[in-house]
Structures are given as structure tokens and as C-alpha cells.
Amino acid sequence: MIQGTTKLLGVIGDPIQHSLSPVMHNAAIAHLAVDYVYLPFPVKGEALLATLDGFRAIGLVGFNVTIPHKQAIFPLLTEISPLAQALGAVNTVWQTDQGWAGTNTDVAGFLAPLRKFDWTGPGKSAVILGNGGASRAVVAGCAMLGISQIHVVGRSWEKLTIFQRSWQQLKKLENPEPVSFNPVIPQIHLWEALPPLIEQTDLLVNTTPVGMSPEVGRSPLEPALIRHLAPKTIVYDLIYTPRPTRLLQMAQAQGAIPIDGLEMLVQQGAAALELWLGQSAPIEIMAQALLQKLER
Ligand code: NAP
């Protein structure tokens, strides 16, 4: 029930009407019976500063940040976690005595499903398809797992080079995980170089939107390439609709272990909620709320 004491959380972006975050967070808030509400705020770039000032004036506790503000918000924050700095993107903000602090929970979200496997990084190899925003969180996650060989595959050599250079500039990435972190500079490749990489990889991650609803018949990898996967390779598709994607269907038929993007989505939200509330988030409730929304 929204009442006089209810505290505010939310998400800013443009556009924001398709965001799944309000459904997921309000389901968690109802389940925990805490006095909060989570609202979507459509915010244009030029209104970012005024929005943060307004949020501070009304005592909003914290908020998520989505496209196009994940980088633009940096100069407005008084504290930015080393992880968010390394990724060049903030997705979670909370109010402090000094101003606003920001971090990024996508890496925690990405890593959560991988922790269920008896699987450690040293000596392992990962192939990451795509070099956009989500790919950065995946590279950081793979580095935190201690994966020795991280291969990033893209379609523009220029973009790949910029992507690789950004990691070279990184002196140190603070590691919130209980494993040692060795900064690994990802190796970069064009799609033509994939066949030998696929054969040797232990983890394949799709961070491109290829195969996402409504283009559910598409896959970033041809069936002939998928046949090169070794049995028990983990194939992780960040796409959460459809579940499974064509890529995951084909990979599973080949003996690979599929992971879809739903748990990452839930876990990045859960990590944010835990920061704001200081208590554990109900993962299952959040996942169910998302599934109901996606199936509608
Ligand atoms: P992004 O920044 O736009 O990056 C997309 C990447 O995919 C770019 O490298 C792009 O290549 C590449 N790409 C796009 N179309 C392609 C095609 N037809 N063939 C080959 N490569 C293609 O997007 P993002 O934010 O990283 O998101 C990517 C995907 O991850 C989306 O499907 C999104 O829903 C999903 N995602 C899921 C979660 C989750 O929690 N599960 C979180 C974040 C993202 P160019 O650079 O050459 O254009």
C-alpha cells in the first residue's frame, strides 16, 4: 500500500515504458512487505541534472539507470565504484550524505548462474559474441572468474580495437568476488575467425541481439559452427525472450549446457535492491513476476 511514509525507488531512461524493472522490483517489495514503491521515470538527456536535483530534494532512496544515461550520469555522481568505472557504465545509484553513489550490477547478474557449476576459470577459454555494452560486463565477469583466454568476436575491426584498448587502459579492476582477479586483456577477432575458437572454448556467450524476439528463428551461429562445440561447453545467451533462443536449442541438442538471460536480468535487479534495502532480495518472486510479464 502506498502511504505517507512510502519511500521511493525507480528507474530513469528514454524510452522507459518497456522497462521490466518496475514489475520485478514491485513484486519483490510486495513480497518483503517493505514500505517502498519503484517507479519508471522517462528522463531526456537534457533533464538529467534537474532530475537528480529533484530526486535529492524529495529524498528518493535510489534508482536504476538505463539507456541513454548509463555513461552520461558519471559527472553527476560523487562516488563511482571501480567496477562501474571499468565498465564505463552505471546502472544503479543510491543517495549518500555527499550526493549520489553509482555502481554496476550487471557483472554480478552475469556471474550468478555460472556459480551453480563446478567450474573455475584458470586454464579455461571464453568466446564472447559482440562488443557492445553487455559484452563489457561479460568480459569483466570472465576476468573475475580467472578465465585465462577471453576472445571477443565482432563485425567491425575498428570497434573491436577501441574495445580492446579500453581494457588496456585499465590499471586495476576492484574485485568484489572471492576469487583472485588477474586483469586479462581480451583478444579480438572478426566473425570469420570463429571456427577454431569455437572448438576450444569452455564458455560461449552471445551478447548480440541476434535471435531476440520477434526474430526468434535467427541465431548468431550457423548450425555448422555449433557442431564444432565440445560436449559440456556452457552456452550462455544474454537474450531473455524467447527462452530458449534458437542458439540455445541448437547448442543443447549438441550436448552443450544452456543458460538463458533471465537469471542475469533478475540477479542484476536483486543486487540493486539489496544495495537500497540492505536485505536479501526474493530472487524467485522476481523471476516469476518477470516471466508472467514476458508471457503476457
Ligand atoms: P549493444 O551495446 O547495442 O551491443 C550489441 C552488440 O551486438 C554490438 O557489438 C553489435 O555489433 C552486435 N550486433 C548487433 N547486431 C548484430 C548482428 N546482426 N550480427 C552480429 N553482431 C551484431 O547492446 P547491449 O546492451 O550490449 O545488449 C546486447 C544484447 O544483450 C541484447 O539482446 C540485450 O537484450 C541483452 N542483454 C541482456 C541482459 C540481461 O540481463 N539478460 C543485460 C544486458 C543486455 P556492432 O557494434 O558492430 O554494431
Residues whose N, C-alpha, C, O or C-beta is under 5 A from the ligand:
A	BS01	NAP	G130 N131 G132 G133 A134 S135 R155 S156 K159 T207 T208 P209 V210 M212 L238 I239 Y240 G261 L262 M264 L265
